[in-house]
Amino acid sequence: MKALAFNGSPRPHGNTAELLRKALEGAASEGAETEFVQLRELKMESCAACFSCKLRGGKSYGRCALKDGFTRFYRKLEEADAVFLGSPIYFGAVTAEAKMFIDRLYPYATYGDPPTSFPKRLRVGLIYTMGVDAEGYRRFEQHVKNNERVISRLLGPSETLLSFDTFHVDDYAKIVADSLMPLVPRKRKHRVEEFPKDCSRAYGMGAEYAREAACGGPEE
Ligand SMILES: Cc1cc2nc3c(=O)[nH]c(=O)nc-3n(C[C@H](O)[C@H](O)[C@H](O)COP(=O)(O)O)c2cc1C
């Protein structure tokens, strides 16, 4: 049983990384072999829209023609039993790294039935962190839901875990961000009281996916 976590945050030790590592710990507690992947370190290109993966009779049909730091992860994805993709919200959307990851799944997308050529159905946990609270999240909820739809179609049944009101810097007084200052006490309280609960949920997700894989994989 293998579980992979892809971190779309440029920060390898930020909030998103922490939650992803918890998810992997949960999977490991049920016997999974785990790997944490920092997307920004991969020297990965964005989808070139070359359509080599869709070319009838083409030598790259169903496969990505790009050869870069992400290439070896196609095989790892196909061998995995559970996958986690984490991203902070940047201006209402996933980071560039997370978007690249999603777009690079295009070789699996078919315009037929089934709508994917991915060789199995995986459980996928989508983990997002953001500075806003649940109310502010509504502005980009559609974006998050769309990602869940796309990943469910391509890889397998996915779920979304949201972590609000995150702390981005240890000391907000050091940065120029006047409008954020009044929010700091609320954020601090959230960090102490709510973030550990988010970590437990991530851990639980990892453990559940690993247990499910041990019993033969997900039910749609
Ligand atoms: C460029 C940039 C844009 C951001 N845009 C938003 C945003 O639109 N909404 C939001 O809630 N938080 C936003 N944030 C805050 C981050 O989503 C939040 O701090 C996140 O938890 C950071 O994740 P990390 O600690 O894993 O890097 C932004 C942060 C950066 C650096």
The ligand as a MOL file (V3000), in Angstrom:
LIG
                    3D

  0  0  0     0  0            999 V3000
M  V30 BEGIN CTAB
M  V30 COUNTS 31 33 0 0 0
M  V30 BEGIN ATOM
M  V30 1 C 0.3620 35.1940 -3.3110 0
M  V30 2 C -0.6050 34.8780 -2.1990 0
M  V30 3 C -1.9550 35.0200 -2.4080 0
M  V30 4 C -2.8690 34.6710 -1.4160 0
M  V30 5 N -4.1990 34.7680 -1.6980 0
M  V30 6 C -5.1040 34.3610 -0.7910 0
M  V30 7 C -6.4980 34.3930 -1.0900 0
M  V30 8 O -6.9230 34.7930 -2.1700 0
M  V30 9 N -7.3690 33.9640 -0.1330 0
M  V30 10 C -6.9300 33.4820 1.0750 0
M  V30 11 O -7.7690 33.0850 1.8830 0
M  V30 12 N -5.6000 33.4180 1.3860 0
M  V30 13 C -4.6910 33.8330 0.4830 0
M  V30 14 N -3.3410 33.7620 0.7780 0
M  V30 15 C -2.9210 33.1640 2.0690 0
M  V30 16 C -2.5380 31.6940 1.9530 0
M  V30 17 O -3.5180 30.9580 1.2350 0
M  V30 18 C -2.4110 31.0390 3.3250 0
M  V30 19 O -1.5140 31.7750 4.1290 0
M  V30 20 C -1.9570 29.5970 3.2080 0
M  V30 21 O -2.2950 28.8770 4.3620 0
M  V30 22 C -0.4840 29.4570 2.9610 0
M  V30 23 O -0.1610 28.1020 2.8500 0
M  V30 24 P 1.2820 27.5290 3.2420 0
M  V30 25 O 1.5090 27.8890 4.6870 0
M  V30 26 O 1.1880 26.0590 3.0270 0
M  V30 27 O 2.2800 28.1450 2.3090 0
M  V30 28 C -2.4040 34.1550 -0.1760 0
M  V30 29 C -1.0250 34.0420 0.0540 0
M  V30 30 C -0.1230 34.3950 -0.9550 0
M  V30 31 C 1.3650 34.2330 -0.7180 0
M  V30 END ATOM
M  V30 BEGIN BOND
M  V30 1 1 1 2
M  V30 2 1 2 3
M  V30 3 2 2 30
M  V30 4 2 3 4
M  V30 5 1 4 5
M  V30 6 1 4 28
M  V30 7 2 5 6
M  V30 8 1 6 7
M  V30 9 1 6 13
M  V30 10 2 7 8
M  V30 11 1 7 9
M  V30 12 1 9 10
M  V30 13 2 10 11
M  V30 14 1 10 12
M  V30 15 2 12 13
M  V30 16 1 13 14
M  V30 17 1 14 15
M  V30 18 1 14 28
M  V30 19 1 15 16
M  V30 20 1 16 17
M  V30 21 1 16 18
M  V30 22 1 18 19
M  V30 23 1 18 20
M  V30 24 1 20 21
M  V30 25 1 20 22
M  V30 26 1 22 23
M  V30 27 1 23 24
M  V30 28 2 24 25
M  V30 29 1 24 26
M  V30 30 1 24 27
M  V30 31 2 28 29
M  V30 32 1 29 30
M  V30 33 1 30 31
M  V30 END BOND
M  V30 END CTAB
M  END
